[in-house]
Amino acid sequence: MQTPHRATLRGLLRGRGFRRLLTVRILSQLSDGVFQVSLAAYVIFSPERQSSPADIAAVLAVMLLPFSVVGPFAGVLLDRWRRRQVLHLGNLARFGLGLATAALLLGRAPEWMFFASALLVTALNRFILAGLSASLPRVVDPAALVTANAVSPTLGTVAATVGGGIGFLVHQVLPPGPRADAALVTVAALLYLSAALAAQRIGPDELGPERHPERPPLRRALGTAARELGAALRHLVRDCRPAVHALAAVTLARFCYGVLIVVVLMLSRYTFNRPEDAAAGLASLGRAVGFSAVGFFLAAVVSPWCTRRLGLTGWMTTCLAGAAVFVPALGLPFRELPGLVAALLLGVVTQGTKICTDTVVQESVEDDYRGRVFAVYDVLFNISFVAAAGVTALVLPLNGRSVTVVAGVSAAYAIGAVLYARAARGDRSATG
């Protein structure tokens, strides 16, 4: 089993289609990292603001919930439009919107205009990520999907973290204020342009979807989008029970991750550093993100090996159960060093569950439905993340220190591990 795996990994890195798709992902998510740090600096770590968990929840709701409404309908387009064009034009649009956002910051425009522009950038981001996931099976063999899902999304996440690191460094050098934030957004815009140019190097039809003459015109397809989404969901429930259970597990993991993100943000701003020292708070957050990125990379390294020995469901269950143990052990001291170790391990288990879920969905869902299913998958991510921030805002103190919240996250991970393991055994019994 080991030799074929090595051959598959070498083949992935040699494959032109995979390399080009990976390049688009890395450039896109590198840009996202820079852009997101500029948002964090402006909304959370601005010296003149005293941000609270409720502020973070409100920002996430504004940024993510609108796309959660339109996201499933975007899946209809992903199953009809050439996915290569989605990647090219989507990143080109983000280039223009990024420049507009920078201009709004420099011009000290009303805050709602800034958020409206940032909202469009974020909405296109989720659309592009769904397109990248739906395109991956078009450039790799089915037997290589586990390795491809370990390499591609994980390197994209690491790229986003590197982009965030670039943003942190730039923000440490420049005086805090609108000019620094505008400079970061401009850098992100230029990287979005590079991603658009990289997408042009992919063949126009290489990423699919297959052309079906019997499909109705786009206008009529959009009019029947709800019915088609229902068909995709019925396909999931009727024919893809393992995918349903994996999606439920990864949604729970995303919720827990969202809660811990808010905790880390508040600890970085008000506990690990003096509240008035916004630059030090941003640096603490940057260290946590960096350690988490190392965890994402380790997940890419160990997940193929672990899935060969434990199976996809066994590795996902192990990730959830492991988080139930290390989150309270390292989180309850509320000190930065144990928190950094927890961030590293959280990166491993969070990305490990995503690698498994991506593979289960790609293996279980037919290509004609895949774009819509990944759009729904992405919406689940958004809603669970916003819900996590909303729940945390109700119970988390300003300094981020809450034994109840950390213990509750640990219990959620443990319950998720038990329920998913039970469901996975039922899936094996049904197919065996």
GUDRENMAR-874470 format. One record per residue: x, y, z of N, C-alpha, C, CB in turn; residue in three letters. Coordinates in steps of 0.001 Angstrom, whole numbers, plus 500000, padded with zeros to 6 digits. Glycine has a CB too. Layout:
GUDRENMAR-874470
XYZXYZXYZXYZALA;...
END
This chain:
GUDRENMAR-874470
500823498788500000500000500000500000500858501262500000499069500006501211MET;502045501217500548502839502430500665503405502871499325503960502223501652GLN;503885501906498518504482502285497238503510502981496321505030501081496550THR;502251502430496109501299503151495286501036504551495812500008502385495200PRO;500999504713497144500741506062497678501834507028497257500636506029499213HIS;503115506570497342504199507456496949504097507796495470505555506819497259ARG;503747506783494645503609507037493214502490508037492953503339505730492457ALA;501399507905493698500285508834493527500696510252493899499087508395494371THR;501437510398494971501883511728495387502799512344494335502605511656496741LEU;503731511559493811504599512079492750503788512441491515505681511052492386ARG;502803511598491216501971511887490049501173513172490207501031510737489789GLY;500663513428491424499939514676491669500823515882491394499423514722493110LEU;502036515834491909502930516982491754503414517141490323504118516845492681LEU;503421516049489544503823516141488134502664516530487228504407514820487670ARG;501441516282487660500288516527486791500080518008486517499034515945487412GLY;500045518389485244499933519795484881498614520389485364500062519962483372ARG;497503519669485168496207520189485581496138520420487078495110519245485159GLY;496667519465487852496648519621489301497524520793489733497114518330489984PHE;498714520901489142499613521990489526498982523351489248500946521868488781ARG;498326523475488100497744524770487754496560525108488657497304524779486291ARG;495738524102488970494632524347489892495156524698491276493711523122489969LEU;496216524015491696496821524300493001497390525714493041497925523278493318LEU;497979526163491937498514527522491882497418528559492077499223527759490552THR;496267528338491420495140529258491580494679529282493035493972528855490653VAL;494578528108493637494145528050495038495122528788495945494004526591495497ARG;496409528547495783497398529156496667497382530674496539498796528615496358ILE;497346531176495298497328532627495107496044533247495641497491532968493630LEU;494915532569495412493636533089495901493620533166497416492480532218495413SER;494057532087498064493974532053499517495095532861500174494019530616500003GLN;496227533020499497497243533953499976496659535357500043498493533927499063LEU;495917535738499009495249537040498993494240537146500125494555537272497649SER;493477536051500337492472536067501406493114536347502756491716534735501453ASP;494294535736503006494954535945504285495309537401504514496195535100504370GLY;495850538055503487496180539472503617494916540293503841496929539971502368VAL;493870539991503065492628540753503159491983540598504532491653540312502072PHE;491983539372505059491339539131506350492080539809507494491242537640506614GLN;493407539884507407494151540591508449493814542079508421495672540380508272VAL;493645542635507228493270544055507161491907544276507810493249544548505692SER;490973543335507639489670543451508296489805543343509810488713542373507778LEU;490613542347510261490800542183511702491437543424512324491665540950511988ALA;492431543981511641493099545169512169492134546347512263494297545540511293ALA;491267546473511273490343547607511240489205547454512256489765547764509839TYR;488661546236512370487453546027513185487785545679514633486599544920512579VAL;488825544857514859489048544291516188490223544936516902489274542802516086ILE;491309545227516169492531545689516824492829547160516558493696544853516372PHE;491818547908516190492013549343516037492154549962517431490828549995515244SER;493175550811517662493409551349519010492228552129519581494616552238518990PRO;491449552776518709490347553595519214489071552798519463490058554707518246GLU;489093551485519220487905550657519418488084549767520642487621549801518167ARG;486984549436521303486985548408522337486022547315521872486570548996523753GLN;486560546427521050485717545396520432485323544349521463486448544728519247SER;484140543794521287483605542759522166483264541531521333482356543270522939SER;482999540381521975482546539217521220481299539504520391482273538070522160PRO;480414540359520899479216540710520130479585541453518844478266541571520983ALA;480617542314518897481069543017517696481578542021516657482173544038518046ASP;482348541037517116482875540029516196481736539244515572483845539078516921ILE;480745538861516384479605538112515859478839538930514831478673537693516994ALA;478666540227515095477945541079514151478688541190512827477729542467514745ALA;480015541351512903480809541447511677480722540148510877482281541771512009VAL;480857539010511552480771537732510848479402537539510212481068536582511802LEU;478357537969510905477013537840510337476870538674509076475956538256511361ALA;477379539908509119477302540772507941478104540188506786477806542182508275VAL;479284539599507100480174539117506061479759537773505475481552539015506601MET;479128536904506270478918535528505836477464535141505591479485534618506840LEU;476531535679506381475155535219506248474517535557504900474331535806507343LEU;474774536738504310474164536973502991474553535915501959474563538345502477PRO;475831535504501971476214534452501027475583533113501391477733534313500978PHE;475280532910502662474626531670503050473243531558502424474524531578504566SER;472642532699502082471335532687501426471477532394499941470617534024501633VAL;472462533034499291472591532878497838473537531748497455473075534172497220VAL;474331531249498423475327530241498106474802529005497417475998529839499325GLY;473713528383497885473217527191497209472831527442495758472037526644497950PRO;472352528642495462471987528951494085473236529123493223471123530219494030PHE;474349529539493848475605529605493114476037528221492667476695530247493968ALA;475666527183493434475997525823493037475380525435491705475553524860494095GLY;474200525964491419473582525704490119474473526227489000472183526352490038VAL;475084527397489225475990527956488225477264527128488119476332529409488566LEU;477773526629489244478981525812489212478779524528488423479426525484490620LEU;477545524050488359477256522844487589476901523149486144476133522079488234ASP;476957524437485751476659524822484378477765525659483749475364525582484331ARG;478241526662484462479302527504483925480624526737483924479431528811484745TRP;481492527113483024482832526535483034483543526980484316483643526963481760ARG;483961526016485093484544526334486402485839527124486267484803525053487189ARG;486549526925485172487753527712484952487416529191484840488481527237483696ARG;486303529514484156485899530906484036485460531489485378484778531036483023GLN;484848530652486207484470531098487545485715531523488330483710529979488299VAL;486770530709488244487997531032488967488663532284488404488969529855488911LEU;488650532429487082489298533589486449488523534876486726489423533370484929HIS;487246534888486373486464536113486503486198536459487965485147535975485754LEU;486039535447488816485815535722490232486995536430490864485532534440490978GLY;488210535960490581489395536625491129489613537988490491490633535755490928ASN;489261538136489211489380539443488566488433540453489225489079539329487052LEU;487213539993489551486266540876490235486777541256491621484891540205490346ALA;487408540311492309487931540615493640489091541613493566488387539327494338ARG;489846541583492479490891542587492268490287543989492245491653542311490954PHE;489227544165491458488581545473491386487948545883492694487542545475490309GLY;487289544947493359486657545261494642487688545584495718485784544098495097LEU;488837544912495671489887545205496634490399546626496494491027544231496475GLY;490605547063495251491038548447495040489974549425495533491342548697493549LEU;488706549085495296487626549955495767487598550025497291486273549460495240ALA;487822548894497950487834548871499416488975549727499967487964547425499930THR;490147549640499325491272550461499761490952551949499619492531550111498956ALA;490290552302498523489925553705498319488945554178499386489318553902496926ALA;488016553315499775487059553681500818487757553913502156485995552594500967LEU;488768553089502453489510553274503703490284554587503691490471552100503935LEU;490943554885502579491708556126502490490801557349502546492528556148501210LEU;489625557222501928488692558339501908487852558455503156487803558222500738GLY;488079557536504133487298557539505378485802557596505085487706558727506267ARG;485396556712504160483984556620503776483173556056504945483809555731502506ALA;481851556208504918481019555621505967481285554120506111479534555867505667PRO;481200553642507332481574552262507622480739551259506838481438551991509100GLU;479460551567506590478608550614505889479099550396504457477151551101505885TRP;479695551411503846480220551253502487481425550315502483480609552626501893MET;482268550446503504483416549544503630482950548103503777484292549942504831PHE;481973547877504663481497546514504875480786545957503641480561546470506072PHE;480088546813502897479426546344501681480451545859500663478562547459501074ALA;481525546616500495482571546201499558483265544933500033483597547320499374SER;483590544880501332484234543690501882483320542473501790484639543931503334ALA;482023542681501944481051541595501835481113540945500459479635542112502109LEU;481206541754499401481263541206498048482545540404497834481166542332497013LEU;483661540895498371484911540153498258484789538793498934486069540951498872VAL;484215538781500128484068537537500878483101536579500191483591537830502294THR;481997537096499653481035536241498958481688535552497769479820537059498495ALA;482462536285497000483161535686495863484191534671496330483837536768495018LEU;484794534912497477485760533973498027485126532615498272486349534516499318ASN;483967532594498911483316531313499196482886530626497905482101531518500116ARG;482447531407496921482053530870495622483251530191494948481484531994494718PHE;484401530856494994485598530320494345486090529059495056486710531379494318ILE;486056529038496382486494527848497108485620526641496775486473528109498615LEU;484311526847496649483435525746496255483785525268494848481956526177496323ALA;484095526195493938484486525810492591485787525035492562484606527026491727GLY;486747525420493407488013524700493477487804523268493949488986525422494405LEU;486968523082494971486706521728495474485982520884494444485889521783496759SER;485007521474493755484263520723492744485137520376491543483046521520492285ALA;486187521154491300487052520938490143488121519880490394487711522237489748SER;488470519647491647489604518782491950489490517386491339489754518663493432LEU;488321516714491398488250515384490791488455515381489278486928514766491106PRO;488399516543488632488615516615487184490094516553486816488005517892486630ARG;490992516773487780492420516822487455493233515753488180492973518185487791VAL;492570514882488974493279513783489638492465512508489473493524514095491153VAL;493152511362489572492474510075489515491701509832490807493484508939489266ASP;490590509068490744489818508804491961490643508212493097488688507878491646PRO;491610507346492747492416506710493795493318507698494512493255505601493205ALA;493532508875493920494434509859494509493705510966495257495291510462493439ALA;492386510854495430491631511955496010492020512244497458490160511656495933LEU;492297511198498242492675511450499638493950512288499696492873510115500402VAL;494952511882498915496197512640498898495979514038498341497254511909498078THR;495174514154497274494900515470496686494201516374497688494045515329495419ALA;493265515819498459492565516612499463493447516924500661491321515888499921ASN;494501516138500864495466516476501903496384517605501446496291515244502286ALA;496752517576500160497716518543499646497055519865499288498426517978498432VAL;495983519818498479495452521047497882494777521979498892494468520694496802SER;493699521575499580493087522507500539494029522894501673491832521897501120PRO;494893521959502086495791522273503187496823523310502772496485521011503682THR;497408523161501581498343524174501110497641525508500903499011523723499813LEU;496363525459500499495600526694500389495441527366501740494237526421499781GLY;495149526563502762495010527118504107496336527667504617494479526055505068THR;497418526929504349498743527425504741499054528721504002499837526363504453VAL;498678528797502718498891530029501954498126531191502577498462529837500492ALA;496876530928503005496102531983503671496792532432504945494680531497503987ALA;497371531477505658498078531822506884499341532622506587498427530560507666THR;500064532218505531501246532995505123500829534417504741501978532304503929VAL;499720534525504010499205535849503678498880536644504925497973535733502804GLY;498286535956505898498021536627507163499303537077507839497246535716508087GLY;500344536219507775501628536598508349502220537820507670502596535447508259GLY;502085537872506340502546539055505615501791540289506101502360538871504087ILE;500476540116506255499677541231506744500083541674508135498227540861506741GLY;500339540693509035500776541038510386502087541807510360500925539779511236PHE;503044541345509542504342542009509485504218543431508957505303541214508615LEU;503439543587507884503257544927507323502609545843508349502404544873506040VAL;501629545303509080500911546128510052501792546494511239499663545404510539HIS;502803545655511543503722545992512623504663547120512210504526544760513041GLN;504963547198510909505893548211510413505207549559510222506516547754509097VAL;503999549530509654503292550771509357502590551301510601502279550555508226LEU;502462552603510734501683553158511855500226552711511749501770554714511875PRO;499612552251512852498219551808512794497306552920512289497754551335514174PRO;496356552536511463495425553527510934494928553149509556496076554888510888GLY;494090553976508959493500553660507656494520553437506554492580554755507247PRO;495665554161506596496653553979505534497253552576505551497760555015505666ARG;497545552075506756498075550716506863497051549699506375498480550408508312ALA;495793549873506771494747548953506333494558549014504817493427549274507043ASP;494586550220504243494433550367502802495603549740502052494305551839502433ALA;496817549860502614497984549244501977497834547728501925499272549622502729ALA;497335547125503022497132545676503043496086545249502023496717545216504439LEU;495003545996501930493954545642500975494471545758499543492719546541501171VAL;495311546723499273495879546873497937496781545693497581496664548180497841THR;497591545250498546498425544059498323497541542849498010499316543770499568VAL;496459542690498771495534541582498517494938541680497121494416541563499566ALA;494567542871496693493978543053495369494949542623494273493568544514495165ALA;496215542986494407497208542602493401497395541083493363498552543293493685LEU;497323540442494524497416538977494551496187538329493919497584538480495992LEU;495004538921494111493808538417493427493996538496491912492552539217493858TYR;494611539563491432494879539686490004495798538568489527495498541051489692LEU;496823538251490308497726537163489921496991535821489875498910537080490899SER;496033535603490789495240534371490769494373534301489519494361534277492024ALA;493796535436489114492993535469487896493840535126486676492345536846487718ALA;495049535657486616495933535365485487496364533892485494497172536283485528LEU;496590533337486685496954531920486776495819531023486300497334531560488212ALA;494571531399486580493426530595486142493319530559484623492132531143486741ALA;493794531601483957493734531635482497494600530559481863494160532994481990GLN;495583530046482577496476529026482031495833527655482003497749528970482832ARG;494688527484482657493952526214482651493083526159481406493083526052483940ILE;492970524983480809492124524821479630490691525233479919492163523379479141GLY;490015525883478959488661526399479210487672525345479695488126527024477961PRO;487785524110479191486837523053479562487447521997480477486303522385478320ASP;488682522237480933489403521209481676488761520892483023490829521640481888GLU;488144521876483642487586521689484983486108521321484972487780522941485793LEU;485518521170483780484114520820483696483228522012484009483801519678484635GLY;481933521754484182481264520456484140481025519977482707479941520529484885PRO;480611518723482580480296518177481260479121518937480670479979516660481343GLU;479163519095479368478062519790478682476929518807478412478552520435477348ARG;475721519195478785474525518387478550473536519218477753473891517900479893HIS;473358518912476458472458519725475618471038519795476147472431519178474219PRO;470624518761476900469237518745477363468997519700478531468848517340477768GLU;470048520261479073469854521186480179469170522456479695471194521520480845ARG;468294523036480536467596524262480134468541525448480110466429524547481075PRO;468151526552479455468976527769479468469168528269480897468332528875478599PRO;470195529101481047470575529557482385469430530279483087471786530474482302LEU;468706531140482358467624531896483000466585530959483588466962532850481999ARG;466213529957482809465227528994483317465827528158484436464722528077482182ARG;467149527851484338467792527055485385467799527794486711469220526696484982ALA;468055529101486661468020529877487891466614529923488476468530531289487638LEU;465618529931487596464240529936488076463851528653488762463307530189486946GLY;464517527569488389464210526267489001465315525828489970464018525198487909THR;466119526799490444467263526459491297466832525742492574468042527721491655ALA;465734526193493168465295525568494416464976524096494201464070526297494981ALA;464331523786493073464000522386492796465264521556492577463084522286491568ARG;466251522139491897467482521403491651468278521204492935468330522128490618GLU;468250522215493800468903522043495089468230520946495902468896523354495867LEU;466918520899495804466199519816496462466614518466495923464708519998496301GLY;466835518392494605467283517137494006468667516751494517467299517249492478ALA;469545517747494653470883517456495172470810516973496617471781518700495076ALA;469957517598497418469814517166498806469206515774498891468956518158499584LEU;468237515480498022467658514130498001468709513104497593466453514068497035ARG;469571513483496643470658512593496247471577512327497443471461513200495067HIS;471848513349498222472665513171499416472016512207500407472912514516500086LEU;470755512494500731470074511719501773469814510290501323468758512388502159VAL;469448510130500047469071508798499555470281507931499221468192508930498329ARG;471279508527498584472370507728498023473721507969498677472486508002496568ASP;473828508956499548475153509356500065475116509508501579475619510682499414CYS;474608508516502280474535508636503723475894508865504380473905507409504292ARG;476976508233503921478279508555504517478634510033504378479367507710503874PRO;478273510639503230478555512062503045477730512916504004478273512478501596ALA;476474512543504230475624513288505162476232513274506559474199512696505192VAL;476659512095506995477227511987508340478554512748508439477435510508508716HIS;479367512698507388480626513442507401480368514947507437481476513079506173ALA;479379515415506686479047516837506688478563517283508067477978517138505630LEU;477779516440508720477317516783510068478500516887511034476304515734510576ALA;479438515957510919480592515966511819481478517175511583481403514694511652ALA;481728517506510317482620518629510034481935519957510376483054518614508549VAL;480606520009510284479886521220510689480026521450512191478396521119510303THR;479920520383512967480131520497514410481555520952514716479842519156515103LEU;482529520360514010483924520753514232484133522224513884484874519870513398ALA;483478522682512821483593524091512434482972524997513491482922524333511072ARG;481856524579514083481229525351515151482189525496516329479915524683515605PHE;482780524397516749483716524442517872484916525327517539484187523021518239CYS;485400525223516317486520526050515879486151527527515932486954525661514460TYR;484928527862515524484471529241515570484437529790516982483110529353514951GLY;483956528978517924483936529403519326485355529710519805483288528313520218VAL;486282528808519500487660528985519981488347530163519301488470527711519747LEU;487985530459518055488547531631517379488178532912518139488041531707515912ILE;486912533033518543486483534220519288487208534293520628484951534204519506VAL;487360533142521284488084533120522555489515533624522371488093531697523145VAL;490201533134521337491590533537521088491671535031520760492195532706519934VAL;490712535529519981490703536957519660490605537810520919489545537283518720LEU;489697537438521817489522538215523047490724538069523984488244537779523768MET;491284536864524076492464536674524911493644537479524379492828535191524989LEU;493812537491523064494931538218522465494808539714522724495002537948520957SER;493589540221522675493402541666522830493443542103524299492075542087522206ARG;492824541316525192492595541830526546493301541056527674491136541833526813TYR;493782539842527428494387539059528503495884538867528304493711537710528605THR;496305538457527120497726538229526869498515539540526773497902537425525588PHE;497819540647526521498479541941526338497636543037526993498698542245524824ASN;498228544210527147497472545348527651496423545750526616498413546541527980ARG;495186546003527016494115546302526057494435547465525130492844546600526795PRO;495185548448525630495468549608524784496590549335523771495842550799525656GLU;497301548218523938498399547888523015497856546999521894499578547174523770ASP;497205547619520911496576546871519828497606546125518984495763547809518946ALA;498792546721518810499820546066517993500277544759518642501027547006517788ALA;500451544758519965500842543528520658499733542487520581501186543823522127ALA;498477542920520682497366541983520553497331541337519175496051542689520826GLY;497570542141518136497589541598516782498755540631516609497678542731515747LEU;499901540925517248501046540020517182500731538684517858502276540667517836ALA;500035538711518997499653537465519670498733536633518788498966537766521012SER;497780537302518163496900536586517242497702536000516083495797537522516710LEU;498679536747515589499510536251514498500276534998514884500476537320514054GLY;500786534945516113501488533739516565500543532545516631502129533976517938ARG;499342532771517133498370531678517209498018531166515812497096532140517942ALA;497827532087514878497518531691513507498693530924512896497179532931512649VAL;499923531367513184501095530672512659501199529247513170502347531429513016GLY;500985529044514469501012527692515019499907526838514420500878527730516540PHE;498738527432514218497642526695513600498001526280512176496363527540513601SER;498723527155511461499141526821510092500071525624510079499828528016509431ALA;500967525537511067501828524361511174500972523111511364502833524517512347VAL;499907523247512169498993522118512352498309521711511062497952522457513388GLY;497894522701510248497291522379508954498278521611508078496829523664508238PHE;499526522042508081500539521364507275500747519929507780501876522150507310PHE;500831519762509103500997518408509654499817517515509286501154518464511183LEU;498610518098509247497441517304508847497600516783507432496158518136508956ALA;498149517612506533498375517169505154499381516032505100498858518334504289ALA;500360516061506010501387515029506013500856513717506579502595515491506812VAL;500132513793507697499755512561508407498419511990507954499701512823509889VAL;497536512786507356496195512279507034496208511111506051495356513393506465SER;496979511143504949496989509969504072497438508702504799497898510221502881PRO;498481508833505641498973507684506398497908507197507379500270508045507150TRP;497275508122508075496263507750509073495032507134508427495855508970509893CYS;494608507667507277493411507107506637493672505719506078492924508026505522THR;494929505425505685495223504067505216495101503060506358496635504003504602ARG;495398503478507566495375502559508703494070502603509490496518502868509623ARG;493454503765509573492227503900510356490985504022509487492326505098511260LEU;491168504308508190490031504622507331489650506084507492488829503713507654GLY;488854506578506539488417507966506613487622508233507889487578508318505392LEU;486675507353508190485829507572509365486622507408510661484642506605509351THR;487574506475510680488376506279511882489263507486512180489230505032511739GLY;489846508073511141490699509239511340489863510441511773491482509564510054TRP;488665510616511195487824511735511600487384511586513056486599511842510683MET;487018510371513446486621510130514831487779510415515787486134508682515005THR;488981510008515398490159510264516224490408511757516387491388509594515617THR;490234512519515309490424513968515388489443514603516364490267514602514007CYS;488173514238516267487167514807517158487429514422518611485772514350516739LEU;487753513149518838488007512688520202489264513334520781488141511162520231ALA;490302513490519948491523514119520423491291515553520869492575514082519346GLY;490471516300520100490179517680520467489457517755521808489341518350519382ALA;488605516771522088487883516761523362488838516680524543486903515595523408ALA;490037516124524308491016515967525387491938517189525499491852514701525159VAL;492515517625524363493547518661524482492983520070524636494443518618523280PHE;491741520320524204491193521672524350491122522099525812489804521747523723VAL;490534521302526722490540521747528123491914521657528779489557520928528921PRO;492705520644528389494013520476529028494918521674528759494685519193528535ALA;494873522206527553495747523317527191495055524673527245496298523096525817LEU;493723524680527172493012525943527120492659526534528463491792525773526351GLY;492401525694529445491928526215530731492956527028531508491477525088531578LEU;494260526831531322495194527750532015495082529202531537496628527272531817PRO;494541529419530337494395530764529763495730531508529738493361531574530559PHE;496775530754529318498091531350529124498495531176527668499146530711530075ARG;499362532066527193499635532102525761500377530859525266500437533336525429GLU;501396530393525993502181529263525508501350527992525358503336529005526443LEU;500602527550526403499730526386526179498699526642525077499011526012527477PRO;498250527886524962497301528204523914497889528022522527496811529610524077GLY;499187528312522368499837528117521068499929526635520726501239528748521066LEU;500225525799521710500240524352521469498844523867521075500740523593522726VAL;497828524383521767496456524018521422496116524457520005495471524639522415ALA;496593525637519588496336526117518226496949525178517204496890527537518036ALA;498163524680517482498803523732516563497970522454516432500229523389517048LEU;497579521876517572496804520631517536495430520861516921496655520050518949LEU;494851522032517184493547522336516592493656522418515068492990523661517161LEU;494799522935514577495007522945513138495026521541512561496294523655512802GLY;495657520608513272495709519221512797494315518617512715496593518372513716VAL;493545518718513807492254518032513831491231518732512940491728517950515261VAL;491286520066512850490334520783512007490555520451510541490450522293512230THR;491822520497510107492095520185508714491954518689508449493493520659508331GLN;492260517857509432492072516421509255490624516065508993492565515677510469GLY;489699516656509747488273516378509507487834516899508145487408517007510611THR;488377518034507714487996518571506409488519517702505275488511519995506251LYS;489747517215505390490302516336504362489420515104504207491753515923504713ILE;489034514513505331488184513315505273486827513631504658487996512723506677CYS;486219514734505077484892515080504563484944515393503076484315516272505328THR;485938516169502637486064516469501217486128515183500399487307517328500957ASP;486914514224500877487086512978500134485799512161500119488221512154500737THR;485122512070501258483869511317501311482839511926500362483317511286502751VAL;482714513251500369481749513910499486482119513701498027481669515409499798VAL;483390513858497694483811513697496298483615512272495807485269514095496140GLN;483825511297496692483659509899496288482191509498496196484378508985497266GLU;481345510128497004479950509703497102479021510429496148479466509898498494SER;479356511662495781478434512515495029478796512500493550478457513961495574VAL;477798512309492702478027512311491258478428513708490785476765511831490507GLU;479186513756489673479723515023489185478622516029488875480567514789487946ASP;477479515563488381476391516483488030475834517219489246475272515723487341ASP;476006516645490426475501517256491657476598517923492473474808516214492502TYR;477845517692492111478947518012493012479049519506493313480246517526492421ARG;478845520349492296478940521786492530477909522262493539478771522542491229GLY;476666521778493386475611522183494317475885521664495722474251521682493832ARG;476377520439495822476637519867497141477770520618497837476980518371497024VAL;478811520974497103479894521727497726479457523139498096481097521782496797PHE;478533523711497336477997525011497723477226524898499042477084525572496610ALA;476422523831499183475713523594500449476708523353501576474749522391500321VAL;477743522586501287478819522325502240479403523652502734479927521445501594TYR;479660524552501809480239525842502175479273526668503019480631526619500921ASP;477988526604502711476991527329503491476943526789504926475598527220502825VAL;477029525479505078477071524897506420478261525446507208477148523359506339LEU;479409525587506526480578526170507165480279527581507661481762526187506198PHE;479686528400506789479414529793507144478437529905508301478871530543505944ASN;477329529179508206476296529277509230476815528787510577475058528477508817ILE;477560527684510571478071527164511843479071528132512463478726525788511639SER;479872528807511622480859529745512139480181530970512744481826530167511031PHE;479185531508512039478453532667512557477672532284513808477499533234511485VAL;477047531108513797476308530660514979477234530517516176475603529329514700ALA;478443530015515931479406529878517027479739531238517634480690529194516530ALA;479976532228516759480277533568517261479101534156518019480663534487516115ALA;477887533923517522476702534439518193476500533830519558475489534198517355GLY;476651532513519659476503531848520954477593532309521915476550530316520786VAL;478819532409521423479932532821522271479738534242522783481248532714521508THR;479170535109521945478942536499522358478019536600523562478360537297521207ALA;477138535621523737476187535651524845476824535289526185475046534709524561LEU;477920534523526152478440533969527408479897534317527679478290532483527398VAL;480641534794526674482068535017526871482330536408527437482824534833525553LEU;483100536504528523483460537839529033484446538524528099484060537737530451PRO;484621539820528307485455540604527407486891540097527381485429542064527812LEU;487400539604528499488800539160528537488997537760527962489309539193529960ASN;487920537068527571488033535762526938488195534593527881489158535774526023GLY;488264534827529184488486533749530158487138533179530600489296534267531392ARG;486815531960530158485561531319530546485757529809530583484414531701529570SER;485749529263531787485850527805531953484643527132531315485953527420533458VAL;483476527737531435482247527147530887482341526978529373481032528017531241THR;482838527992528693482929527930527233483914526840526802483361529298526659VAL;485092526800527421486094525801527040485586524388527337487424526058527783VAL;484965524201528492484431522877528829483291522485527882483937522856530290ALA;482466523450527493481390523163526563481906522739525197480501524365526421GLY;482971523381524717483566522978523438484114521557523528484688523956523025VAL;484778521245524633485310519895524822484192518853524795486081519806526146SER;483090519146525483481959518212525500481357518043524110480883518696526478ALA;481279519128523341480733519047521983481598518158521098480618520448521367ALA;482920518310521205483816517440520436483607515973520828485295517851520660TYR;483501515697522124483346514319522589482038513718522086483399514262524122ALA;480945514452522197479651513954521722479707513720520217478514514948522074ILE;480335514654519478480459514485518034481227513233517666481132515685517429GLY;482305512942518393483093511739518111482263510482518303484331511688519006ALA;481503510435519408480688509249519698479598509067518637480050509362521104VAL;478880510134518330477784510022517369478286509693515966476982511313517338LEU;479405510293515561479913510010514221480424508575514124481030510995513854TYR;481112508095515155481588506708515137480418505738515028482413506401516399ALA;479339506023515747478152505156515686477526505188514294477111505586516742ARG;477408506397513705476832506515512370477693505815511334476654507978511996ALA;478999505934511469479908505300510505479794503778510573481366505735510769ALA;479634503225511781479427501787511889478128501379511198479406501357513364ARG;477080502186511338475837501884510650475988501931509138474764502843511084GLY;476785502872508622477015502962507176477732501711506682477838504228506827ASP;478726501261507437479457500054507021478555498834507054480679499823507921ARG;477677498751508047476750497625508125475787497625506950475972497664509436SER;475316498802506566474356498914505467474974498523504134473814500331505385ALA;476261498856503947476918498541502672477567497175502683477958499587502346THR;477770496624503884478426495323503966477472494173503834479161495200505246GLY;
END
